[in-house]
Amino acid sequence: MYIIELFLKIKDDIKKGKFKKPKKPKEQTEEKCSHLFVPIDSTGKILACSKCGQIYKVKKSEVNPFK
């Protein structure tokens, strides 16, 4: 019985919107952040901004992704 009550409570919470993550507008974060990309893996193919966390994937044809 307890499992059914728990399921119904979670279902109601989902309908009310308690599990939704707040959305951040990308325009604000891009304007305020002066990006400083650093590699997050050993190959250096995936870069992330150390300030806002924006992810940048380096393409095979690109030599310098900052140009």
PyRosetta script that sets phi, psi and omega in degrees:
from pyrosetta import init, pose_from_sequence

init()
pose = pose_from_sequence("MYIIELFLKIKDDIKKGKFKKPKKPKEQTEEKCSHLFVPIDSTGKILACSKCGQIYKVKKSEVNPFK")
pose.set_psi(1, -39.5)
pose.set_omega(1, -177.8)
pose.set_phi(2, -61.6)
pose.set_psi(2, -37.9)
pose.set_omega(2, -179.0)
pose.set_phi(3, -64.1)
pose.set_psi(3, -39.6)
pose.set_omega(3, 179.4)
pose.set_phi(4, -66.0)
pose.set_psi(4, -42.8)
pose.set_omega(4, 178.3)
pose.set_phi(5, -63.3)
pose.set_psi(5, -41.1)
pose.set_omega(5, 177.9)
pose.set_phi(6, -63.4)
pose.set_psi(6, -42.3)
pose.set_omega(6, 177.8)
pose.set_phi(7, -60.9)
pose.set_psi(7, -44.6)
pose.set_omega(7, 179.9)
pose.set_phi(8, -65.7)
pose.set_psi(8, -36.4)
pose.set_omega(8, 178.5)
pose.set_phi(9, -66.3)
pose.set_psi(9, -42.6)
pose.set_omega(9, 178.4)
pose.set_phi(10, -64.9)
pose.set_psi(10, -40.4)
pose.set_omega(10, 178.3)
pose.set_phi(11, -60.6)
pose.set_psi(11, -42.9)
pose.set_omega(11, 178.1)
pose.set_phi(12, -65.2)
pose.set_psi(12, -39.4)
pose.set_omega(12, 178.8)
pose.set_phi(13, -64.0)
pose.set_psi(13, -37.9)
pose.set_omega(13, 178.4)
pose.set_phi(14, -65.3)
pose.set_psi(14, -41.5)
pose.set_omega(14, 178.9)
pose.set_phi(15, -63.7)
pose.set_psi(15, -36.2)
pose.set_omega(15, -179.8)
pose.set_phi(16, -75.4)
pose.set_psi(16, -16.9)
pose.set_omega(16, 176.9)
pose.set_phi(17, 91.9)
pose.set_psi(17, 23.8)
pose.set_omega(17, -179.3)
pose.set_phi(18, -73.4)
pose.set_psi(18, -21.7)
pose.set_omega(18, -176.1)
pose.set_phi(19, -99.4)
pose.set_psi(19, 7.3)
pose.set_omega(19, 179.6)
pose.set_phi(20, -82.5)
pose.set_psi(20, 138.2)
pose.set_omega(20, 176.9)
pose.set_phi(21, -86.3)
pose.set_psi(21, 139.4)
pose.set_omega(21, 177.5)
pose.set_phi(22, -67.6)
pose.set_psi(22, 135.9)
pose.set_omega(22, -178.6)
pose.set_phi(23, -89.4)
pose.set_psi(23, 133.5)
pose.set_omega(23, 176.5)
pose.set_phi(24, -99.1)
pose.set_psi(24, 130.0)
pose.set_omega(24, 176.3)
pose.set_phi(25, -67.9)
pose.set_psi(25, 131.5)
pose.set_omega(25, -177.0)
pose.set_phi(26, -67.9)
pose.set_psi(26, -27.9)
pose.set_omega(26, -177.5)
pose.set_phi(27, -63.0)
pose.set_psi(27, -39.3)
pose.set_omega(27, -179.0)
pose.set_phi(28, -69.1)
pose.set_psi(28, -43.1)
pose.set_omega(28, -177.4)
pose.set_phi(29, -68.2)
pose.set_psi(29, -35.3)
pose.set_omega(29, -180.0)
pose.set_phi(30, -69.9)
pose.set_psi(30, -35.7)
pose.set_omega(30, -178.8)
pose.set_phi(31, -71.4)
pose.set_psi(31, -38.9)
pose.set_omega(31, -174.3)
pose.set_phi(32, -82.6)
pose.set_psi(32, -24.2)
pose.set_omega(32, -173.1)
pose.set_phi(33, -96.5)
pose.set_psi(33, 128.8)
pose.set_omega(33, 167.7)
pose.set_phi(34, -98.0)
pose.set_psi(34, 103.7)
pose.set_omega(34, -168.2)
pose.set_phi(35, -62.7)
pose.set_psi(35, 138.8)
pose.set_omega(35, 172.7)
pose.set_phi(36, -129.2)
pose.set_psi(36, 95.1)
pose.set_omega(36, -175.0)
pose.set_phi(37, -81.0)
pose.set_psi(37, 133.5)
pose.set_omega(37, 176.4)
pose.set_phi(38, -131.2)
pose.set_psi(38, 148.0)
pose.set_omega(38, 179.6)
pose.set_phi(39, -70.1)
pose.set_psi(39, 141.1)
pose.set_omega(39, 178.8)
pose.set_phi(40, -111.3)
pose.set_psi(40, -1.4)
pose.set_omega(40, 174.8)
pose.set_phi(41, -131.1)
pose.set_psi(41, 168.7)
pose.set_omega(41, -175.0)
pose.set_phi(42, -72.1)
pose.set_psi(42, -22.0)
pose.set_omega(42, -179.5)
pose.set_phi(43, -82.1)
pose.set_psi(43, -21.3)
pose.set_omega(43, -179.6)
pose.set_phi(44, 79.3)
pose.set_psi(44, 14.5)
pose.set_omega(44, -179.4)
pose.set_phi(45, -86.9)
pose.set_psi(45, -18.4)
pose.set_omega(45, 178.5)
pose.set_phi(46, -119.4)
pose.set_psi(46, 122.4)
pose.set_omega(46, -179.7)
pose.set_phi(47, -114.7)
pose.set_psi(47, 149.4)
pose.set_omega(47, 177.1)
pose.set_phi(48, -135.9)
pose.set_psi(48, 146.0)
pose.set_omega(48, 176.8)
pose.set_phi(49, -72.7)
pose.set_psi(49, 130.6)
pose.set_omega(49, -178.7)
pose.set_phi(50, -74.8)
pose.set_psi(50, -12.8)
pose.set_omega(50, -178.0)
pose.set_phi(51, -98.4)
pose.set_psi(51, -46.4)
pose.set_omega(51, -175.7)
pose.set_phi(52, -114.1)
pose.set_psi(52, -14.2)
pose.set_omega(52, 176.8)
pose.set_phi(53, 88.5)
pose.set_psi(53, 11.4)
pose.set_omega(53, 178.5)
pose.set_phi(54, -65.7)
pose.set_psi(54, 134.4)
pose.set_omega(54, -176.9)
pose.set_phi(55, -99.6)
pose.set_psi(55, 138.5)
pose.set_omega(55, 179.5)
pose.set_phi(56, -131.1)
pose.set_psi(56, 123.3)
pose.set_omega(56, 178.5)
pose.set_phi(57, -98.5)
pose.set_psi(57, 127.1)
pose.set_omega(57, -178.8)
pose.set_phi(58, -80.4)
pose.set_psi(58, 129.1)
pose.set_omega(58, 177.9)
pose.set_phi(59, -80.6)
pose.set_psi(59, 156.8)
pose.set_omega(59, -178.4)
pose.set_phi(60, -62.8)
pose.set_psi(60, -34.7)
pose.set_omega(60, -176.2)
pose.set_phi(61, -78.9)
pose.set_psi(61, -16.4)
pose.set_omega(61, -177.9)
pose.set_phi(62, -82.7)
pose.set_psi(62, 133.9)
pose.set_omega(62, 176.4)
pose.set_phi(63, -92.2)
pose.set_psi(63, -47.2)
pose.set_omega(63, -179.6)
pose.set_phi(64, -125.2)
pose.set_psi(64, 109.9)
pose.set_omega(64, -176.8)
pose.set_phi(65, -74.1)
pose.set_psi(65, -7.3)
pose.set_omega(65, -175.6)
pose.set_phi(66, -91.6)
pose.set_psi(66, -1.3)
pose.set_omega(66, 179.2)
pose.set_phi(67, -85.6)
pose.dump_pdb("model.pdb")
